[in-house]
Amino acid sequence: MAKRRFRKYFPVIALIALAGAAWLIWESVREYTLGDIIASVEAIPLHRLAIAAFFAAASYAVLTLFDHFGVVYCGHRLPYRKAALASFVSLSLGHSIGLAPLGSGALRARYYGLWGLSAEAIAKIIVFTTVTVSLGQIGFAGIVLAAVPGPSAEYLHLAPWIVRLIGLACIAVLVGYVALACWMRAPLKIRSWSFKLPRWRLAAMQVIVGTINFAFLAVVMHQLLAVATNAPFWTVANAFVLANVAALISHVPGGLGVIEYVILSFFPGAQVFGPTLVYRTVYYLIPLGIGLVVFAATAVRWKRALRLVSQPA
């Protein structure tokens, strides 16, 4: 009952969180003029924009492996190109839209269902990819906080050893997950469905590709913020980790407003709002436009194919 109520009011909660983030951003940037923001965007060199675009594309390429490994986990032999198509369309739209009927889970169900996978297999792929994202967040946060805890410690007003301990705990979670995949072979049963942990090699690949994905995103952010902050990569990585934690807690689609606020507050006084807008454009809006075109094209193609099949011989 409580879960149903949460689902019912989730859009309202998300809108409230989005409004709160928008207000916080306004409080942070109202001292700047529109000209200041435009100037901060124009100050980004073309070579840094090119590097950011490259690593954004690389992130989406790595994300296709989430689905590919999910299909392998389910024991299906779906071609990689199909898993990549389902991954890109579902995430390019789902990252920005976030809610049904165009959320990533609903789009994955549409594609995999048309390719003949059962509802149980689709659910397993969705769970597998979701777990991989979480492992990636934990893995990248663990590396960053354990290696260079200082920036996060200063931002959170904590002792560096506490932040480093949190990072080591994150790494321990990943080690524990792979260890469980080695030793725990009995399936986990949920009603009529059963879920089994992947083999340890596949579990290790989840950790590796998930962490690489978030590392690529941190590179995108670092390249765009470099001119405004002159901050080293590890400092930007700390800000990026905390921004993603805040976005995860807020449940706002794409962390809209939340990521921007954390970055703004992490680098007070620096004109970073423009670069964060470019980040959202490079990683969310451009892929969203491409994803919509690909989704429409595949929908038209499938509609024509079904029409040909339904015509009498």
C-alpha positions as CSV (number, residue, x, y, z in Angstrom):
1,M,0.0,0.0,0.0
2,A,2.8,2.4,0.9
3,K,4.6,1.6,-2.3
4,R,1.5,2.3,-4.3
5,R,1.0,5.7,-2.6
6,F,4.7,6.6,-3.3
7,R,4.2,5.8,-7.0
8,K,1.0,7.9,-7.1
9,Y,2.7,10.9,-5.6
10,F,6.1,10.4,-7.2
11,P,5.5,13.0,-10.0
12,V,4.5,15.6,-7.4
13,I,7.5,14.8,-5.3
14,A,9.8,15.1,-8.3
15,L,8.2,18.4,-9.3
16,I,8.7,19.8,-5.8
17,A,12.3,18.7,-5.8
18,L,12.8,20.2,-9.3
19,A,11.3,23.5,-8.1
20,G,13.5,23.5,-5.0
21,A,16.6,22.9,-7.1
22,A,15.5,25.7,-9.5
23,W,15.2,28.1,-6.6
24,L,18.6,27.2,-5.2
25,I,20.1,27.7,-8.6
26,W,18.5,31.1,-8.9
27,E,19.9,32.1,-5.5
28,S,23.3,31.1,-6.7
29,V,23.3,32.7,-10.2
30,R,21.2,35.9,-9.7
31,E,24.3,38.0,-9.2
32,Y,25.4,37.2,-12.8
33,T,23.9,38.7,-15.9
34,L,22.8,36.9,-19.0
35,G,25.9,38.3,-20.6
36,D,28.1,36.8,-18.0
37,I,26.5,33.3,-18.5
38,I,26.9,33.6,-22.3
39,A,30.5,34.8,-21.9
40,S,31.3,31.7,-19.7
41,V,29.9,29.5,-22.4
42,E,31.8,31.2,-25.2
43,A,35.0,30.9,-23.1
44,I,35.1,27.1,-23.5
45,P,37.7,26.4,-26.2
46,L,36.6,24.3,-29.2
47,H,39.1,21.6,-28.4
48,R,37.6,21.1,-24.9
49,L,34.1,21.0,-26.4
50,A,35.4,18.3,-28.8
51,I,36.9,16.2,-26.0
52,A,33.7,16.6,-23.9
53,A,31.6,15.4,-26.9
54,F,34.0,12.5,-27.5
55,F,33.7,11.2,-23.9
56,A,30.0,11.8,-23.9
57,A,29.7,9.6,-26.9
58,A,32.1,7.1,-25.3
59,S,29.8,7.0,-22.2
60,Y,26.8,6.0,-24.4
61,A,29.0,3.4,-26.1
62,V,29.9,1.9,-22.7
63,L,26.2,2.0,-21.7
64,T,25.4,-0.3,-24.6
65,L,27.5,-2.9,-22.8
66,F,25.1,-2.7,-19.8
67,D,22.3,-4.1,-22.0
68,H,24.6,-6.5,-23.9
69,F,25.8,-8.1,-20.7
70,G,22.2,-8.0,-19.4
71,V,21.1,-10.1,-22.4
72,V,24.1,-12.5,-21.8
73,Y,23.0,-12.7,-18.2
74,C,19.5,-13.8,-19.3
75,G,21.0,-16.5,-21.5
76,H,19.8,-15.0,-24.8
77,R,21.8,-14.7,-28.0
78,L,20.4,-11.4,-29.1
79,P,22.9,-9.6,-31.5
80,Y,24.9,-6.8,-29.9
81,R,23.5,-4.2,-32.4
82,K,20.0,-4.8,-31.1
83,A,21.0,-4.5,-27.5
84,A,22.9,-1.3,-28.4
85,L,19.8,0.1,-30.1
86,A,17.6,-0.6,-27.1
87,S,20.2,0.9,-24.8
88,F,20.8,4.1,-26.7
89,V,17.1,4.9,-27.4
90,S,15.9,4.0,-23.9
91,L,18.7,6.0,-22.2
92,S,18.9,9.0,-24.5
93,L,15.2,9.5,-23.9
94,G,15.0,8.1,-20.4
95,H,17.8,10.3,-19.0
96,S,15.9,13.4,-19.8
97,I,12.2,12.3,-19.6
98,G,12.6,9.8,-16.8
99,L,8.9,8.9,-16.4
100,A,6.6,6.4,-18.2
101,P,5.6,5.9,-21.0
102,L,9.0,7.0,-22.3
103,G,11.1,6.0,-19.4
104,S,14.1,3.8,-20.0
105,G,12.4,0.7,-18.6
106,A,9.3,1.1,-20.7
107,L,11.3,1.6,-23.8
108,R,13.5,-1.4,-23.1
109,A,10.3,-3.5,-22.6
110,R,9.0,-2.2,-26.0
111,Y,12.2,-3.2,-27.9
112,Y,13.0,-6.5,-26.2
113,G,9.3,-7.5,-26.3
114,L,9.2,-7.0,-30.1
115,W,12.3,-9.1,-30.4
116,G,10.6,-12.0,-28.6
117,L,12.0,-11.8,-25.1
118,S,9.7,-12.8,-22.3
119,A,8.5,-10.5,-19.6
120,E,10.7,-12.2,-17.1
121,A,13.8,-11.8,-19.3
122,I,13.1,-8.2,-19.9
123,A,12.7,-7.6,-16.1
124,K,16.0,-9.3,-15.5
125,I,17.7,-7.1,-18.1
126,I,16.2,-4.0,-16.5
127,V,17.3,-5.1,-13.0
128,F,20.8,-6.0,-14.3
129,T,21.3,-2.6,-16.0
130,T,20.0,-0.8,-12.9
131,V,22.4,-2.7,-10.7
132,T,25.2,-2.0,-13.1
133,V,24.5,1.8,-12.9
134,S,24.5,1.6,-9.1
135,L,27.7,-0.4,-9.0
136,G,29.3,2.2,-11.3
137,Q,28.3,5.0,-9.1
138,I,29.6,3.2,-6.0
139,G,32.8,2.2,-7.8
140,F,33.7,5.7,-9.1
141,A,32.7,7.3,-5.8
142,G,34.9,4.8,-4.0
143,I,38.0,5.5,-6.1
144,V,37.5,9.3,-5.9
145,L,36.8,9.6,-2.2
146,A,39.5,7.1,-1.2
147,A,42.2,8.6,-3.5
148,V,41.5,12.3,-3.0
149,P,39.1,13.0,-0.1
150,G,40.1,16.6,0.6
151,P,37.6,18.5,-1.7
152,S,34.6,16.5,-0.5
153,A,35.7,16.7,3.1
154,E,36.0,20.5,2.8
155,Y,32.6,20.8,1.1
156,L,30.8,18.5,3.6
157,H,32.7,19.9,6.6
158,L,34.0,16.5,7.5
159,A,37.5,15.2,8.4
160,P,39.3,13.8,5.3
161,W,39.8,10.4,7.0
162,I,36.0,10.0,7.3
163,V,35.5,10.7,3.6
164,R,38.3,8.3,2.8
165,L,36.7,5.7,5.0
166,I,33.4,6.2,3.0
167,G,35.4,5.6,-0.2
168,L,37.0,2.5,1.1
169,A,33.5,1.2,2.2
170,C,32.3,1.8,-1.3
171,I,35.1,-0.3,-2.7
172,A,34.4,-3.0,-0.1
173,V,30.8,-3.1,-1.3
174,L,32.0,-3.9,-4.8
175,V,34.4,-6.6,-3.6
176,G,31.6,-8.1,-1.6
177,Y,29.3,-8.1,-4.6
178,V,31.8,-10.0,-6.7
179,A,32.5,-12.4,-3.9
180,L,28.8,-13.1,-3.5
181,A,28.7,-13.8,-7.2
182,C,31.4,-16.4,-6.7
183,W,29.9,-18.2,-3.8
184,M,26.1,-17.6,-3.9
185,R,24.6,-19.6,-6.7
186,A,21.1,-20.2,-5.3
187,P,18.5,-18.0,-7.0
188,L,16.7,-15.2,-5.2
189,K,12.9,-15.8,-5.6
190,I,10.4,-13.0,-5.9
191,R,6.9,-14.4,-6.2
192,S,6.9,-16.5,-9.4
193,W,10.1,-15.1,-10.7
194,S,13.6,-16.0,-9.7
195,F,16.8,-13.9,-10.0
196,K,20.3,-15.3,-9.9
197,L,23.4,-13.4,-9.3
198,P,25.7,-13.4,-12.4
199,R,28.8,-15.4,-12.6
200,W,31.8,-13.6,-11.0
201,R,33.3,-12.7,-14.4
202,L,30.1,-11.0,-15.4
203,A,29.7,-9.4,-12.0
204,A,33.3,-8.0,-12.4
205,M,32.5,-6.6,-15.8
206,Q,29.4,-4.9,-14.3
207,V,31.8,-3.1,-11.8
208,I,34.3,-2.3,-14.5
209,V,32.0,-0.9,-17.2
210,G,29.8,0.9,-14.6
211,T,32.8,2.7,-13.1
212,I,34.3,3.6,-16.5
213,N,31.0,5.1,-17.5
214,F,31.0,7.5,-14.6
215,A,34.7,8.3,-15.1
216,F,33.9,9.3,-18.7
217,L,31.1,11.6,-17.4
218,A,33.5,13.2,-14.9
219,V,36.0,13.9,-17.8
220,V,33.1,15.6,-19.7
221,M,32.4,17.8,-16.7
222,H,36.1,18.5,-16.1
223,Q,36.7,19.6,-19.7
224,L,33.8,22.1,-19.6
225,L,34.6,23.5,-16.2
226,A,38.4,23.8,-16.8
227,V,38.4,27.3,-18.0
228,A,36.0,28.7,-15.3
229,T,37.6,26.9,-12.4
230,N,41.1,25.8,-13.4
231,A,40.4,22.9,-11.0
232,P,42.3,19.6,-11.4
233,F,40.4,16.5,-12.5
234,W,40.2,15.0,-9.0
235,T,38.5,18.1,-7.6
236,V,35.9,18.1,-10.3
237,A,35.5,14.4,-9.8
238,N,34.7,15.0,-6.1
239,A,32.1,17.6,-7.1
240,F,30.6,15.2,-9.7
241,V,30.3,12.4,-7.2
242,L,28.4,14.6,-4.7
243,A,26.2,16.0,-7.5
244,N,25.2,12.5,-8.6
245,V,24.5,11.5,-5.0
246,A,22.2,14.5,-4.6
247,A,20.5,13.7,-8.0
248,L,20.0,10.1,-6.9
249,I,18.3,11.2,-3.7
250,S,16.1,13.8,-5.4
251,H,14.8,11.4,-8.1
252,V,14.6,14.4,-10.5
253,P,14.9,13.0,-14.1
254,G,18.5,13.6,-15.3
255,G,19.2,15.4,-12.0
256,L,17.9,18.5,-13.6
257,G,18.8,21.5,-11.4
258,V,20.3,19.3,-8.7
259,I,23.6,18.6,-10.5
260,E,23.8,22.3,-11.4
261,Y,23.3,23.5,-7.8
262,V,25.9,21.2,-6.4
263,I,28.5,22.3,-9.0
264,L,27.6,25.9,-8.4
265,S,28.0,25.6,-4.6
266,F,31.1,23.5,-4.9
267,F,32.9,26.3,-6.9
268,P,31.5,29.5,-5.4
269,G,32.3,32.6,-7.2
270,A,33.3,30.9,-10.4
271,Q,31.2,31.3,-13.5
272,V,30.4,27.6,-13.9
273,F,26.7,27.9,-14.7
274,G,27.4,28.3,-18.4
275,P,29.6,25.2,-18.6
276,T,27.0,23.2,-16.7
277,L,24.4,24.2,-19.3
278,V,26.8,23.0,-22.0
279,Y,27.3,19.7,-20.1
280,R,23.5,19.2,-20.1
281,T,23.3,20.0,-23.8
282,V,26.2,17.7,-24.7
283,Y,25.2,14.7,-22.6
284,Y,21.4,15.0,-22.4
285,L,19.8,17.3,-25.1
286,I,21.8,16.3,-28.1
287,P,21.4,12.5,-27.4
288,L,17.8,13.2,-26.7
289,G,17.3,14.7,-30.2
290,I,19.2,11.8,-31.8
291,G,17.3,9.3,-29.7
292,L,13.9,10.7,-30.7
293,V,14.9,10.4,-34.4
294,V,16.1,6.8,-34.0
295,F,13.0,5.9,-32.0
296,A,10.7,7.4,-34.6
297,A,12.6,5.7,-37.5
298,T,12.4,2.3,-35.8
299,A,8.7,2.7,-35.0
300,V,7.9,3.5,-38.6
301,R,10.0,0.6,-39.8
302,W,8.3,-1.9,-37.5
303,K,4.9,-0.5,-38.4
304,R,5.6,-1.1,-42.1
305,A,6.9,-4.6,-41.3
306,L,3.8,-5.5,-39.4
307,R,1.6,-4.2,-42.2
308,L,3.4,-6.4,-44.7
309,V,3.1,-9.4,-42.5
310,S,-0.6,-8.8,-41.9
311,Q,-1.4,-8.4,-45.7
312,P,-3.0,-11.5,-47.3
313,A,-0.7,-13.5,-49.6
